[in-house]
Amino acid sequence: MSAAAPVPTIVQQPLPYVDRLPQRALADVELVVIHCTELPDLATARAYGERVLYAAGTGNSGHWYVDRDGAIVEYVPAERVAHHVRGRNAESVGIELVNRGRFPHWLDSRHQAMDEPYPEAQIDALVALLRQLCGTLPSLRTIAGHEDLDVERVPASDDPQARVPRKRDPGPRFPWDAVLSQVPLRRIAG
């Protein structure tokens, strides 16, 4: 990874329902949650983000998506509350890294490995985005992985007697030490 990340270029592609998401002050954001899409590509992640799942006409999505080549797309601006992590949405923003994770067998006990590495370009772009967020979100002090905050274990899809983590992202291949050494954020759990 490069020592100094450049100012990131962020492409704006708001989700169709973005105006239905609750507004908040930027000062309300204290936490950034790192996710991986657990999908094959950015186009599939977009399709999932556009799905309406709630009575308010909204769905699940992160704020920013970082593709494998380092391209960054904003689906939800920081001043809107996105649905990306249970119980922490109002105080956090979510960054989704395109990575197949456990796709397509998310809860199958035989397919829990998350072995796709995160490319250098993707991590460099993430660091640049995190640095920018630290400069624009005045209360941002902490960072967590989705797996740090959602620790529920659920019945496996192939064997209801077995239990698997509901969320494992960003997973064991995410380079926490390298990222944390470049940003002024403290990692938390729970």
HELIX and SHEET records of a PDB file:
HELIX    1   1 VAL A   18  ARG A   20  5                                   3    
HELIX    2   2 LEU A   26  ASP A   28  5                                   3    
HELIX    3   3 LEU A   42  GLU A   50  1                                   9    
HELIX    4   4 ASN A   89  GLU A   91  5                                   3    
HELIX    5   5 GLU A  120  THR A  136  1                                  17    
HELIX    6   6 HIS A  146  LEU A  149  1                                   4    
HELIX    7   7 TRP A  176  LEU A  180  1                                   5    
SHEET    1   A 7 ILE A  10  GLN A  12  0                                        
SHEET    2   A 7 ILE A  72  GLU A  74  1                                        
SHEET    3   A 7 TRP A  64  VAL A  66 -1                                        
SHEET    4   A 7 SER A  92  LEU A  97  1                                        
SHEET    5   A 7 LEU A  31  CYS A  36  1                                        
SHEET    6   A 7 THR A 142  GLY A 145  1                                        
SHEET    7   A 7 ARG A 186  ARG A 187  1                                        
SHEET    1   B 2 ARG A 153  PRO A 155  0                                        
SHEET    2   B 2 ARG A 163  PRO A 165 -1                                        
END                                                                             
